């Protein structure tokens, strides 16, 4: 539904009141249950949780040259650990979201983090490729449900006017995983065993499990402050899902095989991988911090800018990666830009998802992981057939298609408010 000026009006209950920053915020965004300090502690804990899930999903990318010989397999098969993981999330997310739609998020998040701790430890003690693969599939089930609960559950504790910023802070976990987690895991694997990296993640997940049990409020999904989108549009959501599939597919091939590209094409040594991955991750943290300043005002512009830079970065890595300096420049651009993509996509889903935002997030998460599976799978095929240098070229082409989809969404749908003040007036009406 739109106004006479073409600006969408909210349908269903608004996703929260306009509480001031110092107010006590209830689970529905109104004063009452969770104060600002507790909400901030929960946000930090959930950002750490996203860090751990992103880290455990991508850990084989940093350790594939160590894991393959130890397990008697190839780097391409280790890369498929990322593909299989993503396929489980793709298939399981929407059914799990439906089956748990009445369970308080506190228990959903505790169960997912606890299960991840157990199965990540299992991965660390696996004595065969098949056992490791099975452990990761079960971990993927936990992640399937985690993403459904963590975004609406956490953002709903804050006023609507700052939820884009909250989304970006959650995404810091995504960015810190390559900055701190992957370099640390790679370093730990180089100096001890790749298994020690999985054990460290399991220990941290156990700690977060305790934090979730103690601090997260007991709130049903239907009662959360972000349970309904202010501008529901099935057509806009469809465009966003297409954009998600294309950009993630276009990026994940490079993310999965970046260490092999840097070694085989750019000529860096295996010992250089930790600091190179740290540079990419640092750029991601900067990107996540910067985008938080713009998401609440310019969600579409933030997304389009990020996708454009991803295209440019992958073209640079394809054309000039044998040059050490240009390879680092490409890493910085790619890491900084792609880190802004997940929060930008999630924020837009929370604005336009028809019906429950839980199901909108579940659909988006499934498509995101379709992109992960497709991207890492395409990367594995390209690496095994024509060489790893082709991965960023194909990725750039797919990212360009994602840009076309994002532009088409804005062209063929009624406009959304472009300024945070306008959004606040609608959300707090």
N, C-alpha and C positions, 0 to 999 in steps of 0.2 A: 504494500500500500504506500502511496506517495502523496505529498502535498501538491497544491496547484503549481508550485515552483519546481516540482520534480524531485524534491528531497524526500527520501524514504522516512516514514514515521514508524515508531516502534510498535511491534505487535507482541501481546502478552506482557507479563510482568516485567518491569525494568530490572536490569541486573544489579541494582543496588542503589542506596541513597547517596546523597552528596555529602557525606560526613567530612568534616575538616580533618587535616592531618593529625591533630592532637586528640581526636575523639576516640572513644573505645568503639571498635568495630565488631559487630556481630558477624556470624557466619553468612548472613544475607547482605552484608555491606552496611547495615544500620548499626547505631550505637548499641552495645549491650554485652556481647559474649567474649570477644577477643579484643584486647586493647592493642594499640599500635606497636608497642614493644614486642609483645608476643607474636603479632603478625609478622614483624620483621625477622624474628628468630626463626619462625616457621619458613619464611621465604629463603633464608640462608640455608636451612636444612634441606629444603626441596631443591635448591640450586646444587647442593652437594650431591643429592640423589641423582639429578640429571647428569652431573659429572660422572658418577660411577656407572650409570647405565650406558652413557655414550662411550665411556672408556672401555667397558667390557665388551661392547659390541664391536668396537674398532681395534681392539688390542692385537688381533692377528695381523693387521696391516703393518704395525710396527715391528712385529716379531716373526713375520713369515719366513725370513731367511734363516732364523734360528729354529723355528718349529718344524719346518719341512724335513731337514736331515735327521732330527731327533726322532720324529715319528715315521721316518722312512717313506716320505711322500714328496710331492712337488709343491713349489710355491703357488702354482695355479690352484691346486686342491686346497691349500691353506686359505687362499683367497675366497674359495667357495664356502668357507666357514661363515664369512660375512653374508654371503648370498642366502644360505640356508636359514640363518638367524632371521634375516629380513623377511623371508617367505613365511615363517611362522607368525611373525608380527602382522604381516599382511592378511593372513587367513584368519587369525584368532581374534584380532582387536575388536571388530564389530560384534561378533557373538558374545565375547566376554563382557563387553560394555552393556549389552542387553541383559545378560544373565545377572549382572551385579548392579543394576541400575537403582535398586532400593537399599543397597548396603552403604552405611556411612563411609565416607572416604578415608577416615582414619584407619579403619580396619582393612580397607582395600590396599592402601599404601603400605601399611605395616606388613601385610601378607606378601605383597610383591617384593618389597625390599628384603624381607627375611628369606624368601625363596631364592632370590638372586644370590644372597650370601652363601647359601648351601650349595647351589649348583655351580657357582664360580669356583668354590673350593674343589668340587668334584672335577671341574675342568683342569684344575691344577695338578690333580693326582692321576688323571687319565693316562693309561699306558698304551693306548692305541688311538689312531685317527678316528675310528668309529666311536669309541667311548667319548672322546672329546666332542665329536659332532653331536652326540646325544645330549651331553651336558649343556651345550650351547642352545639346543632346541628348547630345552626346558627353561633355561634362563630367558629365552625369547618370549615364552608364554608370560613370564612375570612382567617383562617390559611391555608387552601388549596392553596389559591392564594399567600399568603404572602411568603411561602417557595419557590415558583417558581420564584418570582421576586427578593428576597433579596440576594440570593447567586450569580447569575451572575451579578446583578446590582451593588453590593458592590465590589466584587472581580475585576470587570472590571475597576474600578477606580485606580487600582494599577498595577505596572509592573508585567509581568508574573513570574519573578524570585521569587517574595515574595507572590504569591497568596495562597500557602499552609499555610504560616504563617497567612495571612489574614483570611483564612478559620478557622484556629484554634482560632483566636481572636473572630470571630463571635460565635464560639462554646462556648466561655466563658459564654455567656448568658445561654446556656444549662446547664452548670455546676453550675453557680451561682444561678440558680433557686432552686435546692435542698439545696445549701449552705445557701443562704439568704432567698429566697422566701418561700420554704416549712417550714423551722423552724419558720420563722416570721409569716407565715399564721397559722401554728399550734398553736404557742404561742398566737396569736391574737384571734384565735378561742377558746382556752382554757380560756382566761381571759375576753372575751366579747361574741362573737357569731361567728360561722363559716361564717355567712353572711358578717361580717366586712372584712374578708380576700378578698372576691370577690369585695367589694366596693373599697378597696385599690388598687387592680389591675386595676379596671376601671378608677380610677383617674390618675394613672401613664400612662395608655394607652392614655388617652386624652392629656397628656403632650407630649408624643412622637408623636402623630398625628400632633401637632403644629410644632415640630421640623422637621418632614418629609416634611411638606408643605413648610417650609422656606428654608431648606438647600439642599434637594435632587435635583440633576439636572434633567431636562426634556430630557430624552433619550429614544428613541424607543428600544425595545428589540433587534432588528436586528442590531442596531448600537453600542451596548455595546461592550466593550473591550474583554469580555469573552463570546461572543455570539457563537463562534465555538470552538470545541475541537481540540487540535493539533494532536492527534493520534486516530482518530475515528475508532472504532471497535465494530461492533454489537455483535460479539461473546463474547468479553470481558465484554461488558455491561450486557449481559444476565447472565454471571457468577456472576457479581457484584449484580445484582438484586436478584438472588437466595441467595447469601451470606447475603444480607440485610434482606430478609424475615426471614431467619433462626436465625441470631444473635439477631434481635430485638424481635422476638417471644420468644426466649430463655431468654431474659433479662427482658421483660416487666411484666411477671408474678410476679417476685420478686419486681420490682419497685413499682407495684401497691399494693402489699400486704405486703410490708416490715414492716410497722408499726404493723400489726397483727402478723407477724412472731416474731418480737422482743418482743411483749407482751405475746403471747400465748406459744411460745417455749423457747425463751431466758429468759423469766421471768422479763423483764424490766417493769416498771410502765408506765402508760400513760404520766405522767409528764416528763418522760425521753426522749420522742420522739423528742422534738426540738433539744436537743444537740446531739442525735444520728444521726438525719438527717443532722445536721450541719457537723458532722465528715465525713459522706459520701459525702456531697457536697464539703467540703474542699479538699478531695482527688480528686474529679472531676476537680476542678479548677487547681490543680497541674498537673493532667493528661493533661488537655487542654493546659496549658502553655508549658509543656515538649514536647508534640507531635508537636507543632508549629516549633520546632527546627529541626524536622526530615522529615516532610511531603514533603517538596520540593525536598528532596534528596531520601527518602526511603518510598514512599507512601505505597507500598505493605507490606514491612516489618513492618511498623507501625501498619497496620491493623491486620496482623497475630499475632503480639505480643499482641495487645489489646484483641483479641478474645481468645487467649490462657489463659490470666490472668482471663478473665470472667469465663471460664470453671473452673479453679482452685478455684476461689472465691466461686462459687455456690456449688461446691463439699464440701468445708469447711463449708459453711452455712448449708448444709443439714446434714452433718455428726456430726458437733460439735457445732451447734448453741445453745444448752442448756448451754454451757460454755460462760460466759459473755465476757471473753477476746477474745476467738476465734470468737465470733459473731462480735465483733468490728473489728478484723483483716479482716474478710470476707467482712464487709461493706467497709473498706478502699480499699481493692483490687478491689472489684466490682465497687465502685464509681470512682476510679481513672482510671480503664481500660475502662469502658463503656463510659466515657466522651470523650474518644479519638475516639470512633467508628464513630459517625456522621460526624466529619470533615474529617476523613480518607476516609469514603465512598463518601462524597460529592466531595472531591478533586479528587478522581479517576474517578468519573462520569464526572467532568469537563475536564479530560484528554482524555477520550475515547468515549464520547457520540457521536454517528453519527448524522449528521444534526445539528439542533439548540440545544445548551446546555440547553435552557429553557425547551424544551421537555424532554431532558435527566433528568434534575432535577425533572421535574414533575413526570416522571415515577418512579424515585427513591423515591420521597416523597410518592407516592401512595403505593409502596411496603413497605416502612418504616412503614406507618400507617396500612398496612395489618398486619405487625408484631406486632404493638401496639395492634390492635384489637384482633388478635389471642392470643397474650401473656396474655393480661389482661383477655380475655375470658377463656383461659385454666386455668389461676390462679383462677378465680372465681369458675370454675367447681371443680378443685382440692380442694380448700378451703372448699367448701360446701359438698364435698363427702368424701374425705379421709383425709383432714386436710391440714393446710397451710404449714406444714413442707415438703410436697411433691413438693411444687412449685420450690425451687431451684434445686432439683434433676432432674426434667423434664427439667428445664431451662439449666442445664449443658449439658444434652444430645443433645438438639437442638443447643447449642453453639458449641459443638464438630462437628456437621454436618456442621455448618457454616465454621468452620476451614477447613474441608475437601474441601468445595466448593472454598474457597479462594486459597488454595494450587493448586487445579485443574485448576483454572483460569490461574495461572502463569505457570503451567506445559504444558498446551495444547494450548498456544498462543505465538506468537512471542514476544520477550522481549521488554519492554519499557526502555527508558534510566533510569539508576539507580542513576545518579548523577545530581545535580542541574545545574552544568556547561553544561552538555550535553543537558539538557532540554532547557536551555537558548539559546544555539546555534541554536536549531531547531525553537524555538518560535520567535527569533529575526531575523531569516534569511530573 
